[in-house]
Amino acid sequence: MVKTHRESHGWSQRTLAERAGMTEKHVGEIERGVAEPSITAIVALATGLKVRVAALVPDSSRASEGHRPSDGRRPAATRVAKRSATRPPS
């Protein structure tokens, strides 16, 4: 996602690194998936790229829940599990 946003600006890794306050090597490692960025690095990259942090973070809620029905609701098993996890003990 970082590379896509960087390329949409027409920037090199060096330019993004300077804007984000990190090394060019680290930007490249993040783009290739070799390095897992810290929250601080994600915020710096988002600021440098002029995008929201959410634009750089995969939607983990969808990945963990699997496919959602076409109406956008959670699968039934997920709704039940979530409801019982938030319900106070009887």
Secondary structure, 3 states (H helix, E strand, C coil): CHHHHHHHHCCCHHHHHHHHCCCHHHHHHHHHCCCCCCHHHHHHHHHHHCCCHHHCCCCHHHHHHCCCCCCCCCCHHHHHHHHHHHCCCC
